[in-house]
């Protein structure tokens, strides 16, 4: 029976609540909210008592705050064409229709409808006028106003749930203390109770399945590669290429050297706490648990977290509340190194504090770590970042140096690196050494070879490759990272490396035009988690001098489209001969989690013959013969590392950390 009819026939108050519960289980919250608005605007709206009105208002109170939210400028787009994907929808909205969208949330597979938000009312009105009634791929679109999404925390309270995780209550109905520990372990290190050999097997199986999927994906976009695919599937258990055994991490505990901790309230004591969220805000959680039992976090980092927690507990400033956007202490980032450095980044929301008050708090923080109770931790550098936005994705704010050194110093493969607060660096140094050695071997540098390290960051891979000979050119669009890379090259006396600042798609061709036409060119890419930008990928494809490509990825499932696009048939959109994956390697960079680092070697498909493939397999088997020795060496080094950590347990040898975004996705 339709909901409206039910509302007309029964008690309004009771049936309105049933309506909310029923639809909330079936539809996304935006749909429920839209339905509520439609019912509320009908001729005979359901009656609500004062308490119901207050609860209803609480669900959307965030839209009345001073902070901007695009939820108040939202529309719903229905009757979408069949088989239209999310990328097509975004291109249609921002390209064809020339709309200024803020967020696009598509629902269903295939897409049934979508919610779209805008910066202001004018942009929303323009979108409604353009989209409503527009015929797209044989379908007449329906665009209408949409209500904001309900606040997750307010919704949870309305449903009668406490954030104290009632599902974990004992028979008496009381929460049993300590239950949050496995919750944190499961969120941060889901494999914490899985034997390490089994972890490796699971990860190897994941990549095997992924390469089978990639095989099918390549076949769909390039029929000309069917012969190679057929041969490879027969040889490699239906995979598109050979997969070598996963390389285990030399260390499996306390390995992370960077972690971002949330400042919030403890689940049970309600004290100010620095640690990890028990769940995401979207799931209706703001409580934070201490990271003491997370196996991938080492003692130096834990001591730093505890010390900062003690500081904010005695502070007059409160922790930041993401529901009402009140409070000051938002986040603590801790970075450590094998050289016993500990760098802190304290993220503070200034709210309405005066400049004088901010300066006083920075002075107090500096004094605490220099000569107060925090001095015993051995902090070598402290930065403060003032951040007033609601989301860390909105814009970068400058880092204010408060005390100590301005850089973190780290050693890797005999090289020394200075790492600035915002710079990317691998979080597991022993495993990173295995990874970069593997990449160097795959490149196979010769005196006539040139390597393009695309998205080179501070030059970590570039410098490691340069040690092996040949010429290396790092490309990076961030000026600060390029400056750090040049400084790192200078301090390590590496002269056969050059760093170019600019967008890869703009500088690749000019760089190659300066090279001798006889030079071999290999590209290495280690992009951010989101993968390689399409413009960069197309530039690499369209550059015939690049005959090989090594793609390093910690989020191979997200990079799937990159891999497929590299192998697409030649077209006006994808110029140049297609690539094809000829080898896959895996390094366990993240023990006790499902994540791993994947390395794929691509070659131009027109340069691949079955003989070449057999040679690749033979070389892979030859490397396996040497691998037994290297594994033993890694184990020996791991044992030595563990012994060292026991002996100098407080000197920062153990690294550590984990981000909240990695615990939920990445």
PABASE-625466 format. One line per 4 residues: number of its first residue (from 1); their letters; for each residue x, y, z of C-alpha. Coordinates in Angstrom, 2 decimals. Layout:
residues N
NUM = A = X:Y:Z ~ ...
END
This chain:
residues 666
1 = XXXX = 0.00:0.00:0.00 ~ 1.39:3.43:-0.86 ~ 2.78:5.36:2.06 ~ 0.58:8.40:1.46
5 = XXXX = -2.54:6.25:1.70 ~ -1.31:4.71:4.91 ~ -0.75:8.16:6.34 ~ -4.29:9.20:5.45
9 = XXXX = -5.87:6.13:7.07 ~ -3.92:5.90:10.34 ~ -2.83:8.05:13.23 ~ -0.49:10.62:11.79
13 = XXXX = 2.09:10.62:14.54 ~ 2.55:6.84:14.77 ~ 2.47:6.28:11.04 ~ 5.00:9.04:10.38
17 = XXXX = 7.50:7.18:12.56 ~ 6.80:3.89:10.78 ~ 7.32:5.66:7.49 ~ 10.77:6.84:8.54
21 = XXXX = 11.88:3.44:9.79 ~ 10.56:1.50:6.82 ~ 12.18:3.67:4.17 ~ 15.43:4.10:6.06
25 = XXXX = 16.04:0.37:5.74 ~ 15.48:0.31:1.98 ~ 16.56:3.65:0.61 ~ 19.58:5.92:1.08
29 = XXXX = 19.08:8.65:3.66 ~ 18.76:11.32:0.97 ~ 15.70:9.51:-0.41 ~ 14.11:9.31:3.03
33 = XXXX = 14.73:13.02:3.59 ~ 13.22:13.92:0.23 ~ 10.14:11.84:0.99 ~ 9.77:13.56:4.35
37 = XXXX = 9.83:16.96:2.68 ~ 7.26:15.88:0.10 ~ 4.90:14.60:2.81 ~ 5.42:17.71:4.90
41 = XXXX = 4.41:19.91:1.99 ~ 1.23:17.95:1.16 ~ -2.25:19.35:1.79 ~ -2.67:17.33:5.00
45 = XXXX = 0.76:17.09:6.61 ~ 1.31:14.57:9.40 ~ 1.04:16.10:12.85 ~ 4.02:15.97:15.16
49 = XXXX = 4.19:16.80:18.83 ~ 6.79:19.22:20.21 ~ 9.35:16.49:20.88 ~ 9.00:15.09:17.35
53 = XXXX = 9.53:18.55:15.88 ~ 12.63:19.05:18.00 ~ 14.07:15.69:16.88 ~ 13.22:16.44:13.26
57 = XXXX = 14.94:19.82:13.56 ~ 18.02:18.20:15.12 ~ 18.45:15.97:12.07 ~ 19.16:19.03:9.94
61 = XXXX = 20.51:21.51:12.48 ~ 23.95:21.39:10.83 ~ 22.51:23.20:7.81 ~ 21.78:26.24:9.97
65 = XXXX = 25.34:26.65:11.24 ~ 27.63:29.37:9.95 ~ 29.84:26.78:8.21 ~ 29.09:26.23:4.54
69 = XXXX = 27.49:22.98:3.43 ~ 26.46:22.23:-0.13 ~ 23.66:19.99:1.21 ~ 21.37:23.01:1.28
73 = XXXX = 21.76:23.38:-2.50 ~ 20.90:19.85:-3.60 ~ 18.81:18.32:-6.38 ~ 17.74:14.80:-7.28
77 = XXXX = 18.15:13.61:-10.88 ~ 15.94:10.70:-11.95 ~ 15.16:8.60:-15.04 ~ 18.81:8.19:-15.99
81 = XXXX = 19.65:6.28:-19.19 ~ 20.40:2.59:-18.87 ~ 24.07:1.55:-18.66 ~ 25.34:5.07:-17.94
85 = XXXX = 28.31:4.96:-15.57 ~ 29.37:7.43:-12.91 ~ 32.19:8.88:-15.04 ~ 29.79:9.42:-17.94
89 = XXXX = 27.35:11.14:-15.62 ~ 30.02:13.49:-14.25 ~ 31.22:14.30:-17.77 ~ 27.64:14.94:-18.89
93 = XXXX = 26.91:17.27:-15.98 ~ 30.12:19.29:-15.95 ~ 30.96:19.06:-19.64 ~ 27.90:18.73:-21.86
97 = XXXX = 25.55:20.66:-19.57 ~ 28.26:23.03:-18.27 ~ 27.05:22.84:-14.66 ~ 29.09:23.80:-11.60
101 = XXXX = 28.57:20.74:-9.43 ~ 30.02:20.43:-5.94 ~ 29.28:16.76:-5.23 ~ 27.64:13.98:-7.23
105 = XXXX = 26.32:10.88:-5.48 ~ 25.02:8.21:-7.84 ~ 22.71:5.51:-6.49 ~ 22.30:1.98:-7.84
109 = XXXX = 24.04:-0.27:-10.33 ~ 23.08:0.41:-13.03 ~ 22.45:3.99:-11.92 ~ 18.86:4.62:-10.90
113 = XXXX = 19.13:8.23:-9.75 ~ 21.66:10.70:-8.40 ~ 21.95:13.49:-5.85 ~ 23.87:16.59:-6.93
117 = XXXX = 24.93:19.54:-4.78 ~ 26.05:23.04:-5.74 ~ 27.89:26.03:-4.27 ~ 24.89:28.37:-4.27
121 = XXXX = 21.22:28.76:-5.13 ~ 21.91:30.29:-8.56 ~ 23.93:27.25:-9.64 ~ 21.21:24.92:-8.38
125 = XXXX = 18.46:26.86:-10.15 ~ 20.47:26.82:-13.38 ~ 20.89:23.04:-13.10 ~ 17.18:22.46:-12.54
129 = XXXX = 16.29:24.54:-15.59 ~ 18.80:22.76:-17.82 ~ 18.28:19.19:-16.64 ~ 14.54:18.87:-16.07
133 = XXXX = 12.98:17.61:-19.29 ~ 16.32:17.26:-21.09 ~ 16.49:14.20:-23.36 ~ 19.70:12.22:-22.85
137 = XXXX = 20.36:8.92:-24.62 ~ 16.65:8.41:-25.26 ~ 15.58:9.22:-21.69 ~ 13.80:12.39:-20.54
141 = XXXX = 15.48:13.46:-17.32 ~ 13.54:14.47:-14.23 ~ 15.25:16.99:-11.93 ~ 13.74:18.19:-8.66
145 = XXXX = 14.74:19.79:-5.38 ~ 16.16:17.47:-2.73 ~ 16.36:17.89:1.02 ~ 19.70:17.75:2.84
149 = XXXX = 20.93:14.43:4.21 ~ 20.19:13.87:7.88 ~ 23.05:14.24:10.34 ~ 24.29:10.69:11.19
153 = XXXX = 24.72:11.41:14.91 ~ 21.31:13.05:15.22 ~ 19.73:10.18:13.29 ~ 21.31:7.65:15.64
157 = XXXX = 19.91:9.46:18.67 ~ 16.48:9.69:17.04 ~ 16.49:5.92:16.49 ~ 17.17:5.47:20.18
161 = XXXX = 20.73:4.17:19.89 ~ 23.58:5.21:22.13 ~ 27.07:5.61:20.78 ~ 28.15:3.18:23.48
165 = XXXX = 27.68:0.34:20.98 ~ 24.66:-1.41:22.60 ~ 25.32:-4.51:20.52 ~ 28.32:-5.08:22.75
169 = XXXX = 26.38:-4.90:26.00 ~ 26.42:-7.76:28.46 ~ 23.38:-9.55:29.87 ~ 22.92:-6.82:32.46
173 = XXXX = 22.65:-4.26:29.71 ~ 25.85:-2.52:30.75 ~ 28.78:-1.98:28.41 ~ 31.68:-4.22:29.32
177 = XXXX = 34.91:-2.27:29.46 ~ 37.65:-3.44:27.13 ~ 35.41:-4.50:24.26 ~ 36.59:-1.50:22.25
181 = XXXX = 40.11:-2.95:22.04 ~ 39.34:-5.69:19.49 ~ 37.12:-3.16:17.73 ~ 40.12:-0.88:17.27
185 = XXXX = 42.29:-3.83:16.29 ~ 39.74:-4.97:13.74 ~ 39.48:-1.50:12.26 ~ 43.18:-0.70:12.16
189 = XXXX = 44.75:-4.16:11.75 ~ 42.01:-6.59:10.63 ~ 44.50:-9.47:10.37 ~ 45.89:-9.02:13.90
193 = XXXX = 44.87:-12.55:14.92 ~ 45.71:-14.25:11.59 ~ 49.05:-16.16:11.34 ~ 51.46:-14.24:9.12
197 = XXXX = 51.84:-17.06:6.59 ~ 48.07:-17.09:6.18 ~ 48.07:-13.31:5.71 ~ 50.57:-13.66:2.87
201 = XXXX = 48.50:-16.41:1.26 ~ 45.35:-14.29:1.36 ~ 47.14:-11.35:-0.23 ~ 48.65:-13.55:-2.94
205 = XXXX = 45.19:-14.95:-3.68 ~ 43.76:-11.43:-3.89 ~ 46.26:-10.45:-6.59 ~ 45.69:-13.72:-8.45
209 = XXXX = 41.96:-12.94:-8.64 ~ 42.70:-9.35:-9.61 ~ 44.93:-10.40:-12.51 ~ 42.16:-12.72:-13.72
213 = XXXX = 39.77:-9.77:-13.63 ~ 42.32:-7.56:-15.39 ~ 42.65:-10.19:-18.10 ~ 38.94:-9.92:-18.86
217 = XXXX = 39.07:-6.13:-18.71 ~ 41.91:-5.96:-21.24 ~ 40.10:-8.34:-23.58 ~ 37.03:-6.09:-23.60
221 = XXXX = 38.95:-2.97:-24.65 ~ 41.50:-4.46:-27.05 ~ 40.55:-7.40:-29.22 ~ 43.98:-7.27:-30.85
225 = XXXX = 45.53:-8.64:-27.65 ~ 43.43:-11.81:-27.56 ~ 46.27:-13.97:-28.86 ~ 48.64:-12.83:-26.14
229 = XXXX = 45.89:-13.11:-23.53 ~ 45.07:-16.65:-24.61 ~ 48.70:-17.74:-24.31 ~ 49.15:-16.07:-20.93
233 = XXXX = 45.96:-17.50:-19.45 ~ 47.10:-21.01:-20.30 ~ 50.48:-20.46:-18.66 ~ 49.40:-18.42:-15.66
237 = XXXX = 46.22:-19.94:-14.22 ~ 43.92:-17.60:-16.17 ~ 45.95:-14.51:-15.20 ~ 47.02:-11.93:-17.78
241 = XXXX = 50.69:-12.29:-16.77 ~ 53.02:-14.20:-14.41 ~ 52.64:-13.42:-10.70 ~ 55.68:-13.88:-8.49
245 = XXXX = 55.44:-14.97:-4.86 ~ 54.66:-12.16:-2.46 ~ 57.67:-10.68:-0.70 ~ 57.12:-10.63:3.04
249 = XXXX = 57.90:-7.66:5.23 ~ 61.12:-8.01:7.27 ~ 59.25:-6.51:10.24 ~ 55.62:-7.14:11.15
253 = XXXX = 55.11:-5.09:14.32 ~ 55.63:-1.43:15.06 ~ 56.50:-0.83:11.42 ~ 54.53:2.33:10.65
257 = XXXX = 56.46:5.60:10.70 ~ 53.50:7.91:10.20 ~ 50.05:8.03:11.73 ~ 47.21:10.52:12.04
261 = XXXX = 45.35:10.36:15.35 ~ 41.96:11.91:16.07 ~ 41.26:14.05:19.13 ~ 37.90:13.14:20.63
265 = XXXX = 36.10:11.75:23.65 ~ 36.73:8.31:25.14 ~ 33.85:5.88:24.66 ~ 33.48:5.06:28.37
269 = XXXX = 35.20:7.74:30.45 ~ 34.31:10.64:28.12 ~ 37.78:12.06:28.76 ~ 39.69:13.91:26.06
273 = XXXX = 41.45:11.16:24.13 ~ 43.95:10.93:21.28 ~ 43.62:7.80:19.17 ~ 41.39:6.23:16.54
277 = XXXX = 37.68:6.59:15.90 ~ 35.69:3.48:16.81 ~ 33.70:4.04:13.65 ~ 33.17:6.74:11.06
281 = XXXX = 31.00:9.79:11.68 ~ 28.84:8.56:8.82 ~ 28.08:5.48:10.91 ~ 27.12:7.70:13.82
285 = XXXX = 30.28:7.55:15.91 ~ 32.49:10.24:17.41 ~ 34.13:8.24:20.21 ~ 37.88:7.69:20.18
289 = XXXX = 39.88:4.78:21.61 ~ 43.55:4.82:22.55 ~ 45.88:2.97:20.11 ~ 47.86:1.05:22.75
293 = XXXX = 46.96:-2.40:21.42 ~ 47.49:-1.74:17.71 ~ 50.28:-4.10:16.72 ~ 51.60:-1.94:13.88
297 = XXXX = 52.34:1.01:16.18 ~ 55.64:1.14:18.03 ~ 56.57:2.45:21.46 ~ 58.10:5.82:20.41
301 = XXXX = 54.90:6.83:18.67 ~ 52.68:5.58:21.47 ~ 54.67:7.59:24.00 ~ 54.27:10.70:21.84
305 = XXXX = 50.50:10.16:21.63 ~ 50.20:9.62:25.39 ~ 52.21:12.74:26.09 ~ 50.07:14.93:23.82
309 = XXXX = 46.93:13.38:25.31 ~ 48.12:14.43:28.78 ~ 48.65:17.94:27.46 ~ 45.15:18.40:26.01
313 = XXXX = 43.52:16.86:29.09 ~ 44.93:19.65:31.24 ~ 44.17:22.25:28.56 ~ 41.22:24.62:28.84
317 = XXXX = 40.45:23.99:25.17 ~ 38.09:21.17:24.23 ~ 38.47:18.54:21.51 ~ 36.84:19.28:18.17
321 = XXXX = 33.26:18.05:17.75 ~ 32.44:17.22:14.10 ~ 28.72:17.41:14.80 ~ 28.50:21.01:15.97
325 = XXXX = 31.98:22.08:14.78 ~ 32.90:23.34:18.24 ~ 36.18:22.69:20.07 ~ 39.82:23.22:19.16
329 = XXXX = 42.01:20.08:19.24 ~ 41.39:18.21:15.99 ~ 44.23:15.88:15.11 ~ 47.77:14.81:15.91
333 = XXXX = 50.09:13.49:13.20 ~ 53.18:11.64:14.42 ~ 56.12:10.83:12.14 ~ 59.11:8.81:13.32
337 = XXXX = 62.36:7.65:11.73 ~ 65.01:5.00:12.15 ~ 67.29:7.84:13.26 ~ 65.18:8.30:16.42
341 = XXXX = 63.49:11.47:15.15 ~ 59.91:12.16:16.25 ~ 58.00:14.90:14.44 ~ 54.57:16.11:15.61
345 = XXXX = 51.95:18.04:13.67 ~ 49.24:19.43:15.95 ~ 46.07:20.43:14.10 ~ 44.11:23.12:15.91
349 = XXXX = 40.80:24.79:15.03 ~ 41.24:28.48:15.94 ~ 37.48:29.10:16.33 ~ 37.20:32.68:17.63
353 = XXXX = 40.55:32.79:19.42 ~ 42.44:36.05:19.13 ~ 45.96:36.13:17.74 ~ 47.23:36.75:21.27
357 = XXXX = 45.44:33.66:22.59 ~ 46.79:31.54:19.75 ~ 50.33:32.70:20.37 ~ 49.99:31.92:24.06
361 = XXXX = 48.79:28.37:23.33 ~ 51.62:27.78:20.87 ~ 54.06:29.01:23.51 ~ 52.56:26.64:26.10
365 = XXXX = 52.81:23.72:23.69 ~ 56.43:24.50:22.88 ~ 57.33:24.83:26.56 ~ 55.62:21.51:27.36
369 = XXXX = 57.75:19.54:24.88 ~ 60.97:21.48:25.40 ~ 61.19:21.63:29.18 ~ 57.93:20.34:30.61
373 = XXXX = 56.51:16.85:31.12 ~ 56.62:16.20:27.38 ~ 60.39:16.67:27.16 ~ 61.04:13.09:28.31
377 = XXXX = 59.49:11.68:25.12 ~ 62.31:12.94:22.91 ~ 60.29:14.97:20.43 ~ 62.68:16.46:17.86
381 = XXXX = 60.23:18.66:15.92 ~ 56.81:20.22:16.48 ~ 54.56:21.93:13.94 ~ 51.13:23.48:14.35
385 = XXXX = 48.52:23.67:11.61 ~ 45.52:25.94:12.04 ~ 42.58:24.38:10.26 ~ 39.12:25.93:10.34
389 = XXXX = 37.49:23.98:7.52 ~ 35.10:21.12:8.22 ~ 36.99:18.63:6.07 ~ 40.71:17.99:5.63
393 = XXXX = 40.04:17.59:1.90 ~ 38.98:21.18:1.35 ~ 42.31:22.99:1.19 ~ 45.81:22.77:2.58
397 = XXXX = 46.79:25.14:5.38 ~ 50.40:26.14:6.08 ~ 52.48:24.35:8.70 ~ 53.82:26.60:11.47
401 = XXXX = 57.19:25.46:12.81 ~ 57.13:25.59:16.60 ~ 60.32:23.94:17.84 ~ 63.20:21.64:16.96
405 = XXXX = 64.39:20.58:13.51 ~ 62.42:21.51:10.42 ~ 62.88:18.10:8.81 ~ 62.67:14.46:9.73
409 = XXXX = 65.82:12.54:8.76 ~ 65.48:9.00:7.40 ~ 67.83:6.42:5.85 ~ 66.88:4.05:3.03
413 = XXXX = 69.18:1.82:0.94 ~ 72.22:3.76:2.10 ~ 70.70:7.11:1.17 ~ 69.74:9.87:3.57
417 = XXXX = 66.50:11.79:3.15 ~ 65.15:14.95:4.73 ~ 61.39:14.70:5.02 ~ 59.24:17.80:5.50
421 = XXXX = 55.95:17.56:7.45 ~ 53.74:17.20:4.37 ~ 56.06:15.04:2.24 ~ 55.12:11.50:1.25
425 = XXXX = 57.44:8.73:2.38 ~ 56.85:4.98:2.58 ~ 55.54:3.98:6.01 ~ 57.47:0.69:6.30
429 = XXXX = 61.18:1.30:5.63 ~ 62.47:-2.33:5.59 ~ 59.69:-3.35:3.17 ~ 60.25:-0.20:1.10
433 = XXXX = 63.87:-1.24:0.59 ~ 62.64:-4.53:-0.88 ~ 60.16:-2.64:-3.08 ~ 62.67:-0.15:-4.46
437 = XXXX = 65.28:-2.84:-5.06 ~ 62.65:-4.74:-7.03 ~ 61.80:-1.65:-9.11 ~ 65.49:-1.04:-9.81
441 = XXXX = 65.94:-4.62:-11.02 ~ 62.88:-4.34:-13.27 ~ 64.17:-1.14:-14.84 ~ 67.49:-2.82:-15.62
445 = XXXX = 69.38:0.44:-16.08 ~ 72.10:0.56:-18.69 ~ 74.45:3.48:-19.57 ~ 72.18:4.35:-22.52
449 = XXXX = 68.93:4.18:-20.56 ~ 66.89:7.07:-19.22 ~ 64.23:6.67:-16.56 ~ 61.32:9.06:-16.11
453 = XXXX = 60.14:8.97:-12.51 ~ 56.65:10.42:-12.90 ~ 55.08:11.85:-9.72 ~ 58.49:11.56:-8.07
457 = XXXX = 57.64:13.49:-4.89 ~ 60.80:14.12:-2.87 ~ 62.81:11.87:-5.18 ~ 62.95:8.64:-3.17
461 = XXXX = 62.64:6.27:-6.13 ~ 64.66:8.58:-8.39 ~ 67.69:8.53:-6.10 ~ 67.47:4.78:-5.54
465 = XXXX = 67.39:4.24:-9.31 ~ 70.21:6.71:-9.93 ~ 72.49:4.62:-7.72 ~ 72.19:1.80:-10.26
469 = XXXX = 73.48:3.94:-13.14 ~ 71.99:5.51:-16.24 ~ 70.14:8.80:-16.17 ~ 67.06:9.54:-14.08
473 = XXXX = 64.65:12.45:-14.54 ~ 62.08:13.05:-11.83 ~ 58.86:14.89:-12.68 ~ 56.78:16.51:-9.95
477 = XXXX = 54.25:19.37:-9.97 ~ 54.73:20.38:-6.31 ~ 57.52:23.01:-6.08 ~ 58.26:22.23:-2.41
481 = XXXX = 58.68:18.52:-3.16 ~ 60.99:19.27:-6.10 ~ 63.14:21.50:-3.90 ~ 63.34:18.73:-1.29
485 = XXXX = 64.29:16.22:-4.00 ~ 67.10:18.42:-5.29 ~ 68.39:18.93:-1.76 ~ 68.31:15.18:-1.11
489 = XXXX = 70.27:14.53:-4.32 ~ 72.86:17.12:-3.34 ~ 73.35:15.74:0.17 ~ 73.76:12.20:-1.20
493 = XXXX = 76.20:13.32:-3.92 ~ 74.00:11.87:-6.66 ~ 74.70:13.74:-9.90 ~ 73.00:11.58:-12.56
497 = XXXX = 69.52:12.67:-11.54 ~ 67.53:15.74:-12.57 ~ 64.24:17.05:-11.24 ~ 61.71:18.97:-13.33
501 = XXXX = 58.83:20.91:-11.79 ~ 55.61:20.85:-13.80 ~ 52.64:18.77:-14.85 ~ 53.79:15.50:-16.37
505 = XXXX = 51.52:15.85:-19.40 ~ 53.12:19.23:-20.15 ~ 56.80:18.42:-19.64 ~ 57.23:14.82:-20.88
509 = XXXX = 57.49:15.72:-24.58 ~ 59.93:18.64:-24.10 ~ 62.09:16.41:-21.89 ~ 62.21:13.60:-24.44
513 = XXXX = 62.94:16.01:-27.30 ~ 66.23:16.81:-25.58 ~ 67.28:13.15:-25.42 ~ 69.16:11.21:-28.05
517 = XXXX = 66.73:9.23:-30.19 ~ 68.72:6.05:-29.54 ~ 68.24:6.24:-25.78 ~ 65.98:3.68:-24.12
521 = XXXX = 63.26:5.30:-22.02 ~ 61.49:3.59:-19.14 ~ 58.76:5.30:-17.11 ~ 58.18:4.59:-13.43
525 = XXXX = 54.98:5.80:-11.78 ~ 54.09:5.62:-8.09 ~ 51.01:7.85:-7.98 ~ 48.82:8.77:-5.00
529 = XXXX = 46.09:6.38:-3.91 ~ 43.62:7.77:-6.45 ~ 45.84:6.61:-9.31 ~ 47.40:8.30:-12.33
533 = XXXX = 45.58:11.30:-13.79 ~ 44.10:10.56:-17.21 ~ 46.09:13.37:-18.84 ~ 49.34:11.89:-17.54
537 = XXXX = 48.38:8.39:-18.63 ~ 47.45:9.56:-22.13 ~ 50.70:11.52:-22.41 ~ 52.70:8.38:-21.58
541 = XXXX = 50.71:6.33:-24.08 ~ 51.23:8.91:-26.81 ~ 55.02:9.00:-26.28 ~ 56.57:6.24:-28.46
545 = XXXX = 60.03:6.58:-26.85 ~ 58.58:5.13:-23.64 ~ 58.71:1.41:-24.34 ~ 58.32:0.14:-20.78
549 = XXXX = 56.28:1.31:-17.81 ~ 56.56:0.20:-14.19 ~ 53.44:0.99:-12.20 ~ 53.71:0.89:-8.39
553 = XXXX = 50.40:0.99:-6.52 ~ 49.18:0.54:-2.96 ~ 45.56:0.73:-4.20 ~ 45.57:-1.55:-7.21
557 = XXXX = 41.78:-1.91:-7.26 ~ 41.41:1.86:-7.64 ~ 44.16:1.86:-10.29 ~ 42.31:-0.85:-12.27
561 = XXXX = 41.00:1.66:-14.80 ~ 44.55:2.98:-15.29 ~ 45.75:-0.53:-16.10 ~ 42.91:-1.14:-18.55
565 = XXXX = 43.38:2.24:-20.25 ~ 47.08:1.54:-20.80 ~ 46.03:-1.53:-22.77 ~ 43.18:-0.02:-24.81
569 = XXXX = 43.19:-0.18:-28.59 ~ 44.79:2.81:-30.29 ~ 42.28:5.62:-30.94 ~ 42.05:9.39:-31.13
573 = XXXX = 41.52:9.38:-27.38 ~ 44.29:6.88:-26.58 ~ 47.11:7.50:-29.00 ~ 50.21:5.38:-29.28
577 = XXXX = 50.68:1.63:-29.22 ~ 48.90:-0.12:-26.37 ~ 50.83:-1.46:-23.39 ~ 50.48:-4.96:-21.97
581 = XXXX = 51.36:-6.27:-18.46 ~ 54.16:-8.85:-18.61 ~ 54.88:-9.36:-14.92 ~ 53.35:-8.73:-11.49
585 = XXXX = 55.07:-8.55:-8.11 ~ 53.72:-7.98:-4.62 ~ 55.36:-6.65:-1.46 ~ 53.66:-6.88:1.92
589 = XXXX = 54.12:-3.28:2.96 ~ 51.26:-3.39:5.49 ~ 51.34:-6.50:7.73 ~ 48.15:-7.31:9.68
593 = XXXX = 46.02:-5.46:7.12 ~ 44.61:-6.59:3.75 ~ 46.65:-3.92:1.93 ~ 49.79:-4.56:-0.12
597 = XXXX = 52.04:-2.86:-2.64 ~ 51.68:-4.13:-6.22 ~ 54.22:-3.64:-9.01 ~ 53.17:-4.20:-12.63
601 = XXXX = 55.64:-4.17:-15.51 ~ 54.09:-3.06:-18.83 ~ 55.64:-3.24:-22.29 ~ 54.40:-1.91:-25.62
605 = XXXX = 52.26:-4.68:-27.07 ~ 53.88:-4.45:-30.51 ~ 57.24:-5.29:-28.91 ~ 55.94:-8.41:-27.19
609 = XXXX = 56.32:-11.85:-28.70 ~ 55.68:-15.20:-27.12 ~ 59.45:-15.68:-26.93 ~ 59.73:-12.41:-25.01
613 = XXXX = 57.08:-13.65:-22.65 ~ 58.91:-16.92:-22.12 ~ 62.11:-14.98:-21.40 ~ 60.21:-12.89:-18.87
617 = XXXX = 59.02:-16.08:-17.20 ~ 62.52:-17.56:-17.28 ~ 63.98:-14.41:-15.74 ~ 61.27:-14.54:-13.11
621 = XXXX = 62.14:-18.15:-12.28 ~ 65.84:-17.26:-12.12 ~ 65.07:-14.50:-9.65 ~ 63.09:-16.97:-7.56
625 = XXXX = 66.24:-19.09:-7.22 ~ 68.04:-16.10:-5.73 ~ 65.05:-15.12:-3.65 ~ 65.56:-17.87:-1.08
629 = XXXX = 68.88:-16.30:-0.14 ~ 67.43:-12.79:-0.03 ~ 64.51:-13.96:2.13 ~ 66.95:-15.49:4.60
633 = XXXX = 68.88:-12.22:4.61 ~ 65.66:-10.31:5.24 ~ 64.78:-12.63:8.12 ~ 68.25:-12.24:9.59
637 = XXXX = 67.97:-8.46:9.33 ~ 64.50:-8.58:10.89 ~ 65.85:-10.58:13.84 ~ 68.66:-8.08:14.27
641 = XXXX = 66.19:-5.23:14.10 ~ 64.03:-6.86:16.78 ~ 67.04:-7.36:19.02 ~ 68.03:-3.73:18.52
645 = XXXX = 64.57:-2.57:19.44 ~ 64.65:-4.54:22.66 ~ 68.04:-3.11:23.58 ~ 67.24:0.51:22.75
649 = XXXX = 63.53:0.32:23.20 ~ 63.19:3.99:24.05 ~ 65.44:5.36:21.34 ~ 62.91:5.48:18.52
653 = XXXX = 63.99:2.43:16.46 ~ 60.43:1.19:16.21 ~ 58.24:2.97:13.75 ~ 54.53:3.27:13.84
657 = XXXX = 51.14:4.61:12.82 ~ 47.91:4.25:10.90 ~ 45.38:6.76:9.25 ~ 41.60:6.70:9.88
661 = XXXX = 40.83:7.05:5.79 ~ 43.24:3.70:5.50 ~ 41.30:1.90:8.20 ~ 37.87:2.49:6.11
665 = XX = 38.95:2.12:2.33 ~ 42.43:2.91:1.49
END
